Amino acid sequence: MGRMPDRCVGATSAIAEKHYRRRPLDLLRQWHIKIEAWILEHAGIEFVPEKAGLRVVLSSAS
């Protein structure tokens, strides 16, 4: 068998597209929180987003 090509002929990478923009992950997080809140609101579920960031979770096991 012959070697498989690295890419399909004629296919372009999304990054190579003319109008592609790299955006920070925090921008994606902002939209995720808004969409999640909208879905939960329409489902009748109360939602209070917490402050973004890392936190320490202590184990209750002894």
Secondary structure, DSSP 8 states (H G I E B T S, - for coil): -----SS-TT---TTTSTT-----HHHHHHHHHHHHHHHHHHTT-------SS---------
